[in-house]
Amino acid sequence: MLFNLPKAAKRIGVKFLSVASAECFGQDISPMHFASLLKECRSVNTVRQIHQKIIASSLLSCPASLLSVSLPPLPSHSYVSPKSLGTGVVASYLACGATSDALLMLERVTPSPAVWWNLLIREHIKEGHLDRAIGVSCRMLRAGTRPDHFTLPYTLKACGELPSYRCGSTFHGLICCNGFESNVYVCNALVAMYARCGSLDDASLVFDEITWRGIDDVISWNSIVAAHVKGNNPWTALDLFSKMAMIVHEKATNDRSDIISIVNILPACGSLKALLQTKEIHGYAIRNGTFPDAFVCNSLIDTYAKCGSMEDAVKIFNAMEFKDVVSWNAMVTGYSQNGDFEAAFKIFKNMRKEDIPLDVITWSAVISGYAQRGCGQEALDTFRQMLIYGSEPNSITIISLLSACASLGALSQGMETHAYSLKKCLLLLDNHFGGDGDGEDLIVHNALIDMYSKCRSFKAAHLIFDYIPRKERNVVTWTVMIGGYAQYGDSNDALKLFSEMISKPYAVAPNAYTISCILMACAHLDALRVGRQIHAYVTRHHQYEASMYFVANCLIDMYSKCGDVDTARNVFDNMPKRNEVSWTSMMSGYGMHGRGTEVVDIFEKMQKAGFVPDDICFLVLLYACSHSGMVDQGLDYFDSMRKDYGVVASAEHYACVIDLLARSGRLDKAWKTVQEMPMEPTAVIWVALLSACRVHSNVELAEYALNKLIDMKAENDGSYTLISNLYATARRWKDVARIRQLMKKSGIKKRPGCSWVQSKKGTASFFVGDRSHPLSPEIYALLGRLIDHIKAMGYVPETDFALHDVDDEEKNNLLAEHSEKLALAYGLLTTSPGCPIRITKNLRVCGDCHSAFTYISKIVDHEIIVRDSSRFHHFKNGSCSCGNYW
């Protein structure tokens, strides 16, 4: 009635209410005139002024004496009731966006129509004020207005999007009390609400009741299918869709419902990589006539891409008459996901050439493609182009950009990206992450932790990690922090964090990536005991079976690097299936322990299993031959790489060959190989040659190799130490002093030798001449007795390894205080008889210590396992596994 006023009514704006026209209000203005004024209002202030005049005129209430008398309206005026005038005020407030005023007015209109409450609730939902929408629903009930079949779906939508299971279940009770349990629209909203709140069981119960009552429609089925897709139950979703296709076709449907049904189920196929089911749904879409729809085609392109069938995705793309930006984006993203970055970049260039508008999804897909490919600089350049183009990045863009910065180690650009995220409110500072572990804000924080860790800025990484509340951290949060410490920082910190991660309260179950990171930390620290505990944890928890390749390969690597290569072989033998990494990891494990024969055996079995060796496999094979003294066999494999397998030798392969020749005393042939290389020798070549010169005391060639390293600016403390040791062996003390002065001038410090050993009492670390340990008196006393004993057996201290210009007696004393000897003495004091003693050294083991350990292994009831910076040495019964090839 408010919107069917006489056409003669003039448009009246704010000016009518000015001081100059105030006398108009002195007249007796009828309710109809106020209704006309309200209709013309365009600002909230105007509505408030009219509202005030209506109240002053007592037009929103009737005298009690008239309530019992039925009076017809005057012939010359349409009658406007107080209730209608009140809802007119509400409508004007809503039209001006003044929801608070509208709510106050509604509470004063008795009884107030549900339609205006519905509009107010919907307005709050549209503005994202979900809690206010629920609050308005509650105030509606207190005002005495009965909700209708529109009110409840709006309110349930607010409960689901918030999400608030408690509020949603409360309104469920209201639905049952008010007889709406047979209303399909309300029940469909209930299914959607429970699904959004993560209560799939309740959503299924409501759906089952709907179907039992026989009131289900296509929206009911779409809601439950979508709920199972979101709840990570793709097979259940596919089963329901199959039933839906047989049941719902008998009910009244429309094309829009069919399109939503298809688009709903396709993500389930994508998550399962279920190509067959995708093709079946594709056929279903063709049969029911929805296939030409762009919405369906775009979803099919995306799903085929996720199933790895870009050929089918291209067919659909080419068959589309109208391609929108979503179609192009699906192709770019699909190629990126499948690793065909060249094709993705080609599509991107075609989009620019054909002036197709590029949106944030397009740019993000290209940046992500570059980042995944390891082309960090190209990703940063593309981001700059995106900003010039005028496209605003979103959280996905920022995550891809941070990944690019991490791959480059570009800390300054990563910090700029961090600042940009804060500036553009892509990263919030409210300490609230949504509580479900899937919020975009948490994902960005995780990417920041990863970036700062990979740029070795652990203080910043840990600050962000600590900022995230313990209960809000998800498995990715923990994994990126643990992985950062394991790969680039202190592995001890990684072990501490893992212990915190699985501790209550707020314990988080590690995934396969977490397990791989913590196993890497164990390998770095030679922490075999912790590694075994992790292995037991994996065995107890069956959720790692799907990732068994990944986890088992990491276990092989951990056991090999912790000195227990036989257990590594047991893990390898018990794998139901193996991939290329499994075979290569086992070969590498045997290689670092000097067991070249077993490496060759694994290599032969790998080929019999149908695997073709690649460049990494040959690198491991050549390394093993070098450290096992298998010179001729190693050279044969090097020659057959290109001839029989088509593998082109890289600088690393040549470095292995040079090392192989040099260790066997063929230094001239090693030098000739360097000269005949098809590429310029890299730093790794000169380091290999320098190391060989140290073994064979070739000072002239060592000086040449060091000068090459200096020219390449690739020298380090190891290179200087090698030649300094070489000079010391030749008793060229002035040259030793010159090298030390050169190191000082270059700012290069020699790493002090450090050895650590594990025992029942924990891990103990020792430096040269270390006397800080509480057991130092016992350690030095035992070491003295051992040295005396093995001297009687024929041990002669190799004073060439006492690299100081002092007399022989002092050199003997210096040799006795080497860190690995101290670690051995501590291990003998604290390790049970018969148990192996595991020692790790940060540098190569000293030649004199190697000789001493060989003798000591004859007189102690322990296997002595030493891991140095190059390989493992197993001392047992007077011999070493290296065969003096170390």
Buried (B, 14 or more C-beta within 10 A) or exposed (E): EBEEBEEEBEEBEEEBBEEEEEEEEEEEBBBBBBBBBBBBBEEBEBBBBBBEBBEEBEBBEEEEEEEEEEEEEEEEEBEBEBBBBBBBBBBBBBBBEBBEBBBEBBBBBEEBBBBBBBBBBBBBBEEEBBEBBBBBBEBBBEBEBEBBBBBBBBBBBBBBBBBBBEBBBEBBEBBEEBEBBEBBBBBBBBBBBBBBBBBBEBBBBBBEBBBEEEBBBBBBBBBBBBBBBBBEBBEBBBEBBBEBBEEBEEEEBEEEBBBBBBBBBBBBBBBBEBBEBBBBBBEBBEEBEBBEBBBBBBBBBBBBBBBBBBEBBBEBBEEBEEBBBBBBBBBBBBBBBBEBBEBBBBBBEEBEEEEBEBBBBBBBBBBBBBBBBEBBEBBBBBBEBBEEEEBEBBBBBBBBBBBBBBBBBBBEBBBBBBEBBEEEEBBBEEEEBEEEBEBBBBBBBBBBBBBBBBBEBBEBBBEBBEEBEEEBBBBBBBBBBBBBBBBBBBBBBBBBBBEBBEEEEEEBEBBBBBBBBBBBBBBBBBBBEBBBEBBEBBEEEEEBEEBBBBBBBBBBBBBBBBBBBEBBBEBBEEBEEBBBBBBBBBBBBBBBBBBBEBBBEBBEEBEEEEBEBEBBBBBBBBBBBBBBBBBEBBBEBBEEBEEEBEBEBBBBBBBBBBBBBBBBEBBEBBBEBBEEBEEEBBBBBBBBBBBBBBBBEBBEBBBBBBEBBBEEEBBBBBBBBBBBBBBBBEEBEEBBEEBBEBBEEBEBEBEEBBBBBBBEEEBBBBBBEBEEBEBBEBBBEBBEEBBEBBBEEEBEBBBBBBBEEEEEEEBBEBBBBBBBBBBBBBBBBBBEEEEBBBBBBBBBBBBBBBBBBBBBBBEBEBBBBBBBEBBBBBBBEEEBBBEEBB
